[in-house]
Amino acid sequence: MVNIVVMRHGEAEPMTRQDSQRQLTARGKQEAQQMAQWLHNCYSRFNWVWCSPYQRARQTADFMLAKQGSECQLMIQPELVPDGNPQLVLDAIDARLSEQPDARILLVSHMPLVSFLIAALTKPDQTPVFSTAGLCCIDYQPVRGGRLLEQVSPQDVLFMSH
């Protein structure tokens, strides 16, 4: 069962301002909407959307939340920045799942952290490269670790719909 989804934010504008303030482009918004619809169609609802405090991740998370329903809660996680520590994120996931074993969490973050998170969650280390708005679906339990079940990009979703 998929209970953890790790997602990279949608396409962002070029680095013309402080990195944390960069916005999604029109394409990035379209990617996020597309992936939100795909996740809604393919998987049960999530209890939590955890996201980076960076603007582009927050915008992506908003699209994801719009398809999740009112019981899904947004939580800004300072550890989900691009150079965040994957072990701190893993510890937070383990703590949440020990309190609520059936919790389902969607994390919205950045490269390279999203790849390192997959490695931390799925030992033996798998470090996939993420396209913008790409995501990985994981079956994870704190004691036994996790299995990467699916990796999907906006391009994959477009291909599947034709």
N, C-alpha and C positions, 0 to 999 in steps of 0.2 A: 504494500500500500504506500502510495506517495504521501509523505507527511512533511517533507521539506522541499521547497523549490527555491533555487538560487538563480537570481536574474540580474543581468547587466542592464543598466539604464538605456533608454533609447538614444539615437544619434543626437549629439550636442553641438552647439555652435562652436566655431573655432576659438582658440585661446586668445581672445582679445581683451579679456577682463580677468579678474581673480578666478582661479579654477573653481572654487566652491560656488560661484555665482553664475556659472555658465548655464544657459537655458537649453531646452530641447529645441531642435529645428522642427520645421513642419513635418519633415520625414520622420524625425524621432517621435513626434506625437502620434503619427500614423502607425509606426511600428509598435508603440506601447498599446494603442487601442486594439490593434490586431492581435497582439499576444494576450491581452486581457480577455478578449472574446474567445480565443483558443483555449485558454486555461479554464474559463467558465464552462465551455462546452465539454471539455475532456476530464475535468477533475472536480471532486467535491469542493465545497467552499472551505476557505481558510479562516482560522481564528484570529490570526495576526498577520499584519504586513509590517515587517521591520525594514526600515530604510535608512540610508546614509543621510546626514544633514545637508548634503550638497543639493543645490537647487534642481539639477537635472534628475537626480534620483528621486527627489520628492515629487517632481512632476510625473515621473513614470509611475511611482507608487499610487498617485492619485487616480491614474487611469485604471490601475489594477483594482484599487478599492471600489471604484464605481461599479464593478461587476461582481463584487463579493457580498454585498448585502450589509445591512446595518449592524449585524453582530460582529463583523470583522473589525478589529481595532488596529489603528496605526500606531507604531512605536518608533520614534526616531532613535537610532542606535549610533552613538558617536564612533563606535569601533568599525562601522561599515564604510569608512572613507577608503580611498584607493590604496593607501599604505597601511591600512589597519592590520591588527594582529589576528590572524585566523583562530588562534587558540582561545583568545578572549571571546570571540563570537561563538565558537564551539562550546565553551563553558556556559555561556548564556543560554544556548539552545538546550544543553543538557539540564540546566537548572529549570527551565520552563517545562521540559518534558518530564522531569521528575515530579513537578507539582501537578502537571496536567498531561498524563501519558498519551491521551488521544488528541493533543493539540496538533494543529496543522499550521505551519509557518512559511510564509513567502518572504524571502529576503531580497531587497533591491539594493545593489551596490555597484561596484566599479571593477574594471581590470586594474591591476592584476589580482586584487583580493578575491574576486569571484572564483578564479581558477584555484587559488590556494585553499579556499573554503571547500571546494569539491575534493581536493586532496585530503584535507583534514577529516571530512565526513565519510569518505569512502575507502580508506586504506584497504588494499595497497594503493598507493598514491596514483590517482588519475588527475591530471591537470589539463582539462580541455581549454581550448581557446574559445572565447565567447564573441559572437557578433553582437552589434548593438541590439538591445532588447532580446537577446538570446537567453534561454533559460535551461536549467538542468533539473530534472525531477528525481528525487531521491527517497528511497525507503530507508529510514534511519531510526535506530534505537541506541540510546546512550551507551549501553554496555557492549553490545555486539558490533556497533558501527553501522555503516550504511552501504547501500548498493545504488549505483547510478542506473536508473531505469530508462531514462530518455533524455536526450539533448535536442532542443528544438530552437530554430531561429525563425525570424519573420519570413525569410526566403523559403524555408521548409513549409511554413503555413500557407504561403501563396501557392507553392507547388501542389500541396495536398488539396487545395480548393479548386484546382483545375482538372 
